[in-house]
Amino acid sequence: MEKSSSKLNKLEKYWILYDVGNSAFVLLMSTIIPIYYKNMASAEGISLANSTAYYSYAISISTIIVAVLGPILGTMADNKGYKKPFFTFSMIIGVLICASLSIPTTVIMFLALFVIGKIVFSMSLIFYDSMLVDVTTDDRVDEVSSKGYAWGYIGSCIPFIVSLLLILKADAIGISTFIATAIAFVLNGLWWLIVTIPLIKNYKQIHYVERSNNSILSSLSRLSNIFKEIKNDRKVCIFLISFFFYIDGVYTIIEMATSYGKDVGITDNSMLMALLLTQVVAFPFAILFGRLSKKFKVKDLISICILAYLLIALFALQLDTAIEFWILATFVGVFQGAIQALSRSYYAKIIPKEKSSEYFGVYDVFGKGASFVGTMIMGLSTQIFGNSKAGVVGIAIMFALGFILFRVQGKSARSLEAEYI
């Protein structure tokens, strides 16, 4: 593999800044939002099992919608000059939704707004991930992708800590918890917006498809062809199927950890501090795995991460104390950024660059868009068995299947690995 400077150029830094911005919303979704929701549901007399199930269903609905819209809008974004406007629009709507999450006073209203926010957030990531091929080169993509997640984790801690202090010290400040949470949501929305401005001002779409007279019909036609291309490309096809299983488990753990923690009796403060620890731990390990990708095959590094997550899921089955939750949070932090960043960069190197948004639209279907399977498993099993631990068994099975398929896919990528994977 060709050696390159580890110093980031300006455009790579601006691209990474969006990870810093949107990760604030990601951290909210895994910490304050579910706790805020669970407390709201409890006040309305909704049981713990049912509130967890309803939250799972809301996530599932949003991801199904993204799974449908992602490939369509991703294909359209590959037209010359379209990617930046699509990205900017979805980001702005996401910021507005984030800032207004404290407005609803009922569970139904809150979940409806949450679904919309999660949809536009996920759409922005499709366009953002596909920008990776425009902002860096193949020999740098693993490191840049890893640093995106790394700085996203540590950067998101800044608005999160301020938000947490506002909420925990609301009485001392002289405001209600409701007002403190409202300020926190607005603060995180502003953070997301401000750190994204440099990317919007400087990004240029280098790889694209020339516009036709009817861009919409042309995009739909290309979308039909893209699935045929993927079906005939064994390397990409099997990777996406394996990715479906293992990343589904990763995102389910991220999205349901706080809700699961409350169900097994972990206090709000313990969970928030533990999940903050996850962000701090994830920062150096995401960078470490990015550097390891220069010395070891990315296929082997991803495989290690999948196996680690399988063990994490098995450990979660017996979790019932705050100390165990902290241990779980630490190990999630070690592998969370690595598995996401290396999967993204691995995929970016095996797809046609001029069709990056199209392919990343499909990637999102198999990744975040397909995570409805894991959340549905959590929701249904929790309601059926009255215990959210039942759903963790299904998540563990997903990691096992993902590992097996990924190793099979890796055998078809030997020629590619000889170049740069």
C-alpha positions as CSV (number, residue, x, y, z in Angstrom):
1,M,0.0,0.0,0.0
2,E,1.3,3.4,-0.9
3,K,2.3,5.5,2.1
4,S,0.9,9.0,2.6
5,S,1.1,11.8,5.0
6,S,-1.1,11.4,8.1
7,K,-1.6,15.2,8.2
8,L,-5.1,16.2,7.3
9,N,-5.7,18.7,4.6
10,K,-8.4,21.5,5.0
11,L,-11.2,19.7,3.1
12,E,-10.6,16.5,5.1
13,K,-10.8,18.5,8.3
14,Y,-14.0,20.2,7.2
15,W,-15.5,16.8,6.3
16,I,-14.5,15.4,9.8
17,L,-16.2,18.4,11.4
18,Y,-19.6,17.2,10.2
19,D,-19.0,14.0,12.2
20,V,-18.3,16.3,15.2
21,G,-21.6,18.1,14.6
22,N,-24.0,15.3,13.8
23,S,-22.5,13.1,16.6
24,A,-24.0,15.5,19.1
25,F,-27.4,14.4,17.9
26,V,-26.3,10.8,17.9
27,L,-25.3,11.1,21.5
28,L,-28.6,12.7,22.4
29,M,-30.4,9.8,20.8
30,S,-28.5,7.3,22.9
31,T,-28.6,9.2,26.2
32,I,-30.9,12.1,27.0
33,I,-33.6,11.5,24.4
34,P,-34.5,7.9,25.5
35,I,-34.3,8.9,29.2
36,Y,-36.5,12.0,28.6
37,Y,-38.9,9.8,26.6
38,K,-39.0,7.0,29.2
39,N,-39.7,9.5,32.0
40,M,-42.5,11.0,29.9
41,A,-44.0,7.6,29.2
42,S,-43.8,6.7,32.9
43,A,-45.7,9.9,33.8
44,E,-48.4,8.8,31.3
45,G,-48.7,5.4,33.1
46,I,-47.0,3.4,30.3
47,S,-45.2,0.3,31.6
48,L,-41.4,-0.1,31.1
49,A,-41.8,-3.0,28.7
50,N,-44.4,-1.2,26.5
51,S,-42.4,2.1,26.5
52,T,-39.3,0.2,25.3
53,A,-41.4,-1.5,22.7
54,Y,-43.0,1.8,21.4
55,Y,-39.5,3.4,21.2
56,S,-38.3,0.4,19.3
57,Y,-41.2,0.7,16.9
58,A,-40.5,4.4,16.3
59,I,-36.9,3.6,15.4
60,S,-38.1,0.8,13.1
61,I,-40.6,3.1,11.3
62,S,-37.9,5.7,10.7
63,T,-35.4,3.2,9.4
64,I,-37.9,1.6,7.1
65,I,-38.7,5.0,5.5
66,V,-34.9,5.7,5.2
67,A,-34.5,2.3,3.6
68,V,-37.0,3.3,0.9
69,L,-35.9,6.9,0.4
70,G,-32.2,6.4,0.8
71,P,-31.4,4.7,-2.6
72,I,-33.7,7.0,-4.5
73,L,-32.4,10.3,-3.1
74,G,-28.8,8.9,-3.1
75,T,-29.1,8.2,-6.8
76,M,-30.4,11.7,-7.5
77,A,-27.6,13.2,-5.5
78,D,-25.0,11.7,-7.8
79,N,-26.2,14.1,-10.5
80,K,-23.7,16.9,-11.1
81,G,-24.3,19.7,-8.5
82,Y,-27.0,17.9,-6.5
83,K,-25.1,16.4,-3.6
84,K,-24.4,19.6,-1.7
85,P,-28.0,21.0,-1.8
86,F,-29.4,17.6,-0.8
87,F,-26.9,17.3,2.1
88,T,-27.6,20.9,3.2
89,F,-31.4,20.6,3.2
90,S,-31.4,17.4,5.2
91,M,-28.9,18.8,7.7
92,I,-30.9,22.0,8.3
93,I,-34.2,20.1,8.8
94,G,-32.4,17.8,11.3
95,V,-31.1,20.8,13.2
96,L,-34.6,22.3,13.4
97,I,-36.1,19.0,14.6
98,C,-33.3,18.6,17.2
99,A,-34.0,22.1,18.6
100,S,-37.7,21.5,18.8
101,L,-37.8,18.0,20.5
102,S,-38.7,19.5,23.8
103,I,-41.9,21.0,22.5
104,P,-44.2,17.9,22.5
105,T,-46.1,17.2,25.8
106,T,-47.3,13.7,24.9
107,V,-45.5,10.5,24.1
108,I,-47.2,10.2,20.6
109,M,-46.2,13.8,19.7
110,F,-42.6,13.2,20.9
111,L,-42.2,9.9,19.0
112,A,-43.6,11.5,15.8
113,L,-41.1,14.3,15.9
114,F,-38.3,11.9,16.8
115,V,-39.1,9.8,13.8
116,I,-38.9,12.8,11.4
117,G,-35.7,13.9,13.0
118,K,-34.1,10.5,12.7
119,I,-35.1,10.2,9.0
120,V,-33.5,13.5,7.9
121,F,-30.5,12.8,10.1
122,S,-30.0,9.4,8.4
123,M,-30.5,11.0,4.9
124,S,-27.8,13.6,5.6
125,L,-25.4,10.7,6.4
126,I,-26.0,9.1,3.1
127,F,-24.8,12.2,1.3
128,Y,-22.1,12.8,3.8
129,D,-20.6,9.3,3.6
130,S,-20.6,9.5,-0.2
131,M,-18.6,12.8,0.0
132,L,-15.7,10.7,1.3
133,V,-14.6,9.8,-2.2
134,D,-14.4,13.5,-3.1
135,V,-12.5,14.7,-0.1
136,T,-9.7,12.2,0.1
137,T,-7.9,9.4,-1.8
138,D,-8.0,5.6,-1.6
139,D,-4.7,5.4,0.3
140,R,-6.0,7.8,3.0
141,V,-9.6,6.8,3.2
142,D,-9.3,4.4,6.1
143,E,-7.5,6.9,8.3
144,V,-9.7,9.8,7.3
145,S,-12.9,7.8,7.9
146,S,-11.6,6.6,11.3
147,K,-10.6,10.2,12.4
148,G,-14.1,11.3,11.4
149,Y,-15.7,8.9,13.9
150,A,-12.9,9.6,16.5
151,W,-13.3,13.3,16.5
152,G,-17.1,12.9,16.3
153,Y,-17.1,11.0,19.5
154,I,-14.9,13.4,21.5
155,G,-16.3,16.5,19.9
156,S,-19.9,15.5,20.7
157,C,-19.0,15.4,24.4
158,I,-18.7,19.2,24.6
159,P,-22.4,20.0,24.0
160,F,-23.4,16.8,25.8
161,I,-21.5,17.7,29.0
162,V,-23.0,21.3,28.9
163,S,-26.5,19.7,28.4
164,L,-26.0,17.2,31.2
165,L,-24.9,19.9,33.6
166,L,-27.9,22.1,32.7
167,I,-30.3,19.2,33.3
168,L,-28.7,17.9,36.5
169,K,-28.2,21.4,38.0
170,A,-31.5,22.8,36.8
171,D,-32.9,23.4,40.3
172,A,-29.7,25.1,41.5
173,I,-29.7,27.4,38.4
174,G,-33.3,28.2,39.1
175,I,-35.0,26.7,36.1
176,S,-37.2,23.6,35.6
177,T,-35.9,20.3,34.2
178,F,-38.2,20.9,31.2
179,I,-36.6,24.3,30.4
180,A,-33.1,22.9,30.9
181,T,-33.9,20.0,28.5
182,A,-35.3,22.5,26.0
183,I,-32.1,24.6,26.2
184,A,-30.1,21.4,25.8
185,F,-31.9,20.4,22.6
186,V,-31.4,23.9,21.1
187,L,-27.8,24.0,22.1
188,N,-27.1,20.7,20.4
189,G,-28.9,21.8,17.3
190,L,-26.8,25.0,17.1
191,W,-23.6,23.0,17.6
192,W,-24.6,20.7,14.7
193,L,-25.3,23.7,12.4
194,I,-22.2,25.8,13.2
195,V,-19.6,23.1,12.8
196,T,-21.1,22.0,9.5
197,I,-20.7,25.5,7.8
198,P,-17.1,25.0,6.7
199,L,-17.9,21.8,4.8
200,I,-20.9,23.4,3.1
201,K,-18.8,26.4,2.0
202,N,-15.8,24.4,0.7
203,Y,-17.1,21.0,-0.6
204,K,-17.1,20.4,-4.3
205,Q,-18.6,17.4,-6.0
206,I,-15.7,15.8,-8.0
207,H,-17.2,12.5,-8.9
208,Y,-20.7,12.7,-10.5
209,V,-23.0,11.6,-13.2
210,E,-23.9,14.2,-15.9
211,R,-27.4,15.5,-15.6
212,S,-30.0,14.5,-18.2
213,N,-33.0,16.4,-19.5
214,N,-35.1,14.5,-16.9
215,S,-32.9,13.9,-13.9
216,I,-35.6,12.2,-11.8
217,L,-36.5,9.6,-14.5
218,S,-32.8,9.1,-15.2
219,S,-32.0,8.6,-11.5
220,L,-34.8,6.1,-11.1
221,S,-33.5,4.2,-14.2
222,R,-29.9,4.2,-12.7
223,L,-31.3,3.0,-9.4
224,S,-32.8,0.0,-11.1
225,N,-29.5,-0.7,-12.7
226,I,-27.5,-0.3,-9.5
227,F,-29.2,-3.2,-7.9
228,K,-28.4,-5.4,-10.9
229,E,-24.7,-4.2,-10.7
230,I,-24.6,-5.1,-7.0
231,K,-26.2,-8.5,-7.6
232,N,-23.5,-9.3,-10.2
233,D,-20.6,-8.0,-8.1
234,R,-20.1,-10.9,-5.6
235,K,-17.6,-8.9,-3.5
236,V,-20.0,-5.9,-2.9
237,C,-23.1,-8.1,-2.7
238,I,-21.9,-10.5,0.0
239,F,-20.3,-7.6,2.0
240,L,-23.6,-5.8,2.1
241,I,-25.4,-8.9,3.4
242,S,-22.8,-9.5,6.1
243,F,-22.8,-5.7,6.9
244,F,-26.6,-6.0,7.3
245,F,-26.3,-8.5,10.1
246,Y,-23.3,-7.1,12.1
247,I,-24.0,-3.4,11.8
248,D,-27.6,-3.9,12.6
249,G,-26.5,-5.3,15.9
250,V,-24.2,-2.4,16.5
251,Y,-26.8,0.2,15.8
252,T,-29.4,-1.6,17.9
253,I,-27.0,-1.6,20.9
254,I,-26.3,2.2,20.4
255,E,-30.0,3.1,20.1
256,M,-31.4,0.8,22.8
257,A,-28.6,0.8,25.4
258,T,-30.2,3.4,27.6
259,S,-33.7,2.0,27.4
260,Y,-32.3,-1.5,28.1
261,G,-30.3,-0.1,31.1
262,K,-33.4,1.4,32.6
263,D,-35.3,-1.9,32.2
264,V,-32.6,-3.8,34.2
265,G,-32.6,-1.1,36.9
266,I,-29.6,1.1,36.1
267,T,-30.0,4.7,37.4
268,D,-30.2,7.6,34.9
269,N,-27.0,9.2,36.2
270,S,-25.0,5.9,36.0
271,M,-26.1,5.4,32.4
272,L,-25.3,8.9,31.3
273,M,-21.9,8.8,32.9
274,A,-21.2,5.4,31.4
275,L,-22.2,6.4,27.9
276,L,-20.1,9.5,28.2
277,L,-17.2,7.2,29.0
278,T,-18.0,5.3,25.8
279,Q,-17.5,8.5,23.8
280,V,-14.2,9.2,25.5
281,V,-12.9,5.6,25.1
282,A,-14.0,5.5,21.4
283,F,-11.9,8.5,20.5
284,P,-8.4,7.0,20.8
285,F,-9.4,3.6,19.7
286,A,-11.0,4.8,16.5
287,I,-7.7,6.6,15.7
288,L,-5.8,3.5,16.7
289,F,-7.7,1.2,14.4
290,G,-7.3,3.8,11.6
291,R,-3.5,3.5,12.0
292,L,-3.6,-0.2,12.3
293,S,-5.3,-0.3,8.9
294,K,-1.9,0.7,7.5
295,K,-0.2,-2.4,8.9
296,F,-3.0,-5.0,8.9
297,K,-5.7,-6.1,6.5
298,V,-8.9,-4.1,7.0
299,K,-10.8,-7.4,6.6
300,D,-9.1,-8.9,9.7
301,L,-9.6,-5.7,11.8
302,I,-13.4,-5.7,11.0
303,S,-13.6,-9.4,11.8
304,I,-12.0,-8.7,15.2
305,C,-14.6,-6.0,15.9
306,I,-17.5,-8.2,14.9
307,L,-16.3,-11.0,17.3
308,A,-15.9,-8.4,20.1
309,Y,-19.4,-7.2,19.6
310,L,-20.7,-10.8,19.8
311,L,-19.0,-11.2,23.2
312,I,-20.4,-7.8,24.3
313,A,-24.0,-9.0,23.4
314,L,-23.5,-12.2,25.4
315,F,-22.1,-10.2,28.3
316,A,-25.2,-8.0,28.2
317,L,-27.5,-11.1,28.9
318,Q,-26.4,-11.2,32.5
319,L,-26.0,-7.5,33.1
320,D,-27.9,-6.2,36.2
321,T,-25.6,-3.8,38.0
322,A,-24.2,-0.3,37.3
323,I,-20.6,-1.6,37.4
324,E,-21.4,-4.2,34.7
325,F,-23.1,-1.5,32.6
326,W,-19.8,0.6,32.9
327,I,-17.8,-2.4,31.8
328,L,-20.1,-2.9,28.8
329,A,-19.9,0.8,27.9
330,T,-16.1,0.7,28.0
331,F,-15.8,-2.3,25.6
332,V,-18.4,-0.8,23.3
333,G,-16.3,2.3,23.1
334,V,-13.2,0.3,22.1
335,F,-14.8,-1.2,19.0
336,Q,-17.7,1.1,18.1
337,G,-15.9,3.7,16.1
338,A,-13.6,1.1,14.5
339,I,-16.3,-1.1,13.1
340,Q,-18.2,1.8,11.7
341,A,-15.3,3.7,10.2
342,L,-13.5,0.7,8.7
343,S,-16.7,-0.6,7.2
344,R,-17.4,2.8,5.6
345,S,-13.9,3.1,4.2
346,Y,-13.8,-0.5,3.0
347,Y,-17.0,0.0,1.1
348,A,-15.9,3.3,-0.3
349,K,-12.9,1.5,-1.9
350,I,-14.9,-1.2,-3.6
351,I,-17.6,0.9,-5.3
352,P,-17.6,3.1,-8.4
353,K,-16.7,6.6,-7.2
354,E,-19.0,8.4,-9.7
355,K,-21.9,6.5,-8.2
356,S,-20.9,6.9,-4.6
357,S,-24.3,8.4,-3.4
358,E,-26.2,5.7,-5.2
359,Y,-24.1,3.0,-3.6
360,F,-24.1,4.6,-0.2
361,G,-27.9,4.9,-0.4
362,V,-27.9,1.1,-0.8
363,Y,-25.3,0.9,2.0
364,D,-27.6,2.8,4.3
365,V,-30.5,0.3,3.5
366,F,-28.3,-2.5,4.7
367,G,-26.9,-0.5,7.6
368,K,-28.8,2.2,9.5
369,G,-31.9,1.8,7.2
370,A,-32.0,-2.0,7.9
371,S,-31.5,-1.6,11.7
372,F,-35.3,-1.9,12.0
373,V,-34.7,-5.7,12.2
374,G,-32.7,-5.4,15.5
375,T,-35.1,-2.9,17.0
376,M,-38.1,-4.9,16.0
377,I,-36.6,-8.0,17.6
378,M,-36.0,-6.0,20.8
379,G,-39.5,-4.5,20.7
380,L,-41.4,-7.7,20.0
381,S,-39.4,-10.0,22.3
382,T,-39.7,-7.5,25.1
383,Q,-43.5,-7.4,24.8
384,I,-43.8,-11.2,24.3
385,F,-41.5,-12.3,27.2
386,G,-41.9,-9.2,29.3
387,N,-38.1,-8.9,29.5
388,S,-35.8,-6.9,27.2
389,K,-33.0,-9.5,27.7
390,A,-34.8,-11.8,25.3
391,G,-34.0,-9.5,22.4
392,V,-30.3,-9.5,23.1
393,V,-30.1,-13.2,22.1
394,G,-31.4,-12.3,18.6
395,I,-28.7,-9.5,18.5
396,A,-26.0,-12.0,19.3
397,I,-27.1,-14.3,16.5
398,M,-26.9,-11.4,14.1
399,F,-23.3,-10.8,15.0
400,A,-22.5,-14.5,14.5
401,L,-24.1,-14.5,11.0
402,G,-22.4,-11.3,10.1
403,F,-19.0,-12.7,11.0
404,I,-19.5,-15.8,8.9
405,L,-20.7,-14.0,5.9
406,F,-17.9,-11.3,6.1
407,R,-15.2,-14.0,6.2
408,V,-16.9,-15.6,3.1
409,Q,-16.9,-12.2,1.4
410,G,-13.3,-11.6,2.3
411,K,-12.2,-14.6,0.3
412,S,-13.7,-13.0,-2.9
413,A,-11.7,-9.8,-2.2
414,R,-8.2,-11.2,-2.2
415,S,-7.2,-9.4,-5.4
416,L,-8.5,-6.1,-4.0
417,E,-6.7,-6.6,-0.7
418,A,-3.4,-7.0,-2.6
419,E,-3.8,-3.4,-3.7
420,Y,-5.0,-1.5,-0.7
421,I,-7.4,-3.3,1.7
